[in-house]
Amino acid sequence: MRNTARLVGVCSLVGGAAWTAACFVHNSLPQGCIDAECDGHAMRGSSPVATALFVVAGLMLAGAGVGLLLLARERNGGLGRAAVAAGVCGALGLLLLGSAAVVSAVDNDWNGMPGLVVPGVLLLAAGLVLLAVAVIRARVVPVWCSALLLASALVLPFANEQTSRILLAVPFGVCWALLGVVVLRRPAAVQREAHAGAGTM
């Protein structure tokens, strides 16, 4: 359990930092367009650095999310519906966003990109909301930390990679990095609380 908590902390911290850096790197590219604005206006391209950072962030945050679900399962004696739904939605969201990143590397002007990005972001946000709910119920981390993660997930759908609205995704990365710091500073406390919670079931 303690090793799981440390793994969650490292993955969360690295993933959150990579996500935040990727948002700023991507925002340094020329502004793109949204919907009707794209008539006669080129869409924003991609940067190899930003793409690499987003890939690292996706892998690390996926690991952190799985770790949090394992900690919640240990404390509750099993996975609830919210935790299972969080895993499914998060996995599908990451799959769609990963597909969008691959397509973007091949063809930045593909008209079907919103069909991957929009549902990908919505599914990811839904998964994160459900994950935050599951973590709050299990009290794996302090409630205020889970609440910040929940709030940042609710803002995520309003971000857009084509304009400076990509910066609306920055709080999401910052909250994950903060969660990582909290978990790394209290792995023993997480372990004790998890065992205590399991003992009361």
N, C-alpha and C positions, 0 to 999 in steps of 0.2 A: 504493500500500500504506500509506504513512504517513497519507494522508488518510482511508483506511478505518479505520485504528487510532484516529485522533482522533474520527471519527464514532462508533465503537464506544464510546469513552470518554465522550463527551458524552451519548449515548443511555442508556448504562448508569447514569451518575451521576444524570441527571435522572429516569429511570425508577425507579431504586431509591429515590430520595428521595420521589418522588410516591407510590410504593407504600407506603412506610413511613408517610407522613403520612396516606394514605387509611385504613390499618388503624386508626390512633389516632382519626381522625375518626369512622369507622364504629363503633368501640367505645364512643364517647361517647353513642350512641343507647341507648334502653331495651333491656334484655336480651330476647332472643327465646326460642325453645324448640327442642328437638331431639326428633324422633320422638314417642314417647308423651307427652312433656311438653307437646305442642301441644294436647292435649285441654283445651279451656277456657282456653288461653293464647294470646295474640296473638303472631304471628311478628314478628321485628324488621323494621322498615321500612328505607327507604334514605334517604340524604341526598344532595341535589344536589351538594354539595361533594365528598363521598366518591366518588360516581359519576364526577364529572368527573376527580378525581385518579386513579381506577382506569383510566379511559379513557386518560389521558395516560401512565400507567405502562405499560399494555398496548401502546400504540403505540411508546413509546420502547424498551421491553424487547424487543419483536419486532424492531425495527430493530437493536438491539444483538446479538441472537441471530443474525440474518442476517449481520451484519458479522463476528461471530466465525467463522461457518461459511465466509465468504469468506476470512478470514485462514488458517483451517485448510486450505482447499482450495489456497491459494497455496503454503503450506508443504509440503503433502503431494503436490502435483501433481494433486489431484482430491479428490472427496468420497467418503469411505468409507461403508459401510452404516450405521454409527452416526450419521453426520452427516445422511444422507438421512432416516433414521428419526426423528431429532431434529426435523428441519424439519416432517415430516408430523404427528407427534404434537403438537408445539407449536402448529402452525397450527390443528389440529382443537380442541385444548383452548381456545385463545383464542377460536375461533368460538363454542363452546358457552358459555363464560363471558360473552362479549359478548352473546349471545342472552339469557342469564339477566339481565344488567343491563338490557336493553331491556324484557323482560317485567316485571321488578321495578318499573320506572318506571311501568308501566301498571297492574299488579295485584300488590301485595305479598303477597297471601294465596293466590296460585295454588298449588294442591297439587302440580303437576308440577314445581315449581322444583328439587327434589333431582335430578330426572332430567336436568337440564341442568348443575347445579353439580357434582354428584359426579363424573360421568364427565369433565367439563371440567377439574376439578382434577387428577384422576388422569392424564389425558392430558397436561396441562401438566407435571405432575411427572415423568412418564415422558420427555417431550421434553427437559426440563431435565437429567435424569440422563444421557440420551444425549448431549446437548450438552456437558455437563461431561466426559464420557468422551472425546468427540472432541477437545475443547480440550486435555485433559490429554495425549492421545496426540500432538497436534501441537505441544504446548508453546508455544501462542500467548501465554499468560500464565503467571506462576509457578505451579508445581504446587500450592502451598499455597492460592493464590487460587482455583483451580479446585476444589480439595478442599472449601473452605468453601462454594462455590456448590453443589456436589454434596450436601453435608450439609444445607444449608438446603432444597434441593429435596426431600430425603427426609422432612423434617419437615412440609412443606407440606400433604400429604394429611390431617394430623391437625388442621388449622385448620378452624374453622367460623364462618361469618359471622353466625350467630344469637346467639352468646355471646362471652364474652371469649376464647374459643379462637381468635378472629380474630387475637389478638396472637401466636399461634404462626407467623403468616405474616410477622411483622416481620423476623426474621433473614434471610428471603429478600430483602427490599428492601435491608437493610443490606449484605448480601454483594454485591448488584449495584452499589450505590453505591461500595463499596470497590473492586470490580473496575474501575469507571469511573475512579476516582482513580489506580489502578495503571497502567492503560493510558494515561491522559493524561500521566502523569509519565514514561513511557518509550515514546513512539510510535516514536522512532528505533531503540530496542532491539528493539521488536517487529518492525520492518521488517528489521533486520539478521538477526535470528534466523530470520525467515520465509525470507529469501533463502538463508541458510546451510542451512536444512533442505531447501529445494527443490534446492539444489546437491548434496546428498548422496543424492538419490533416484535 
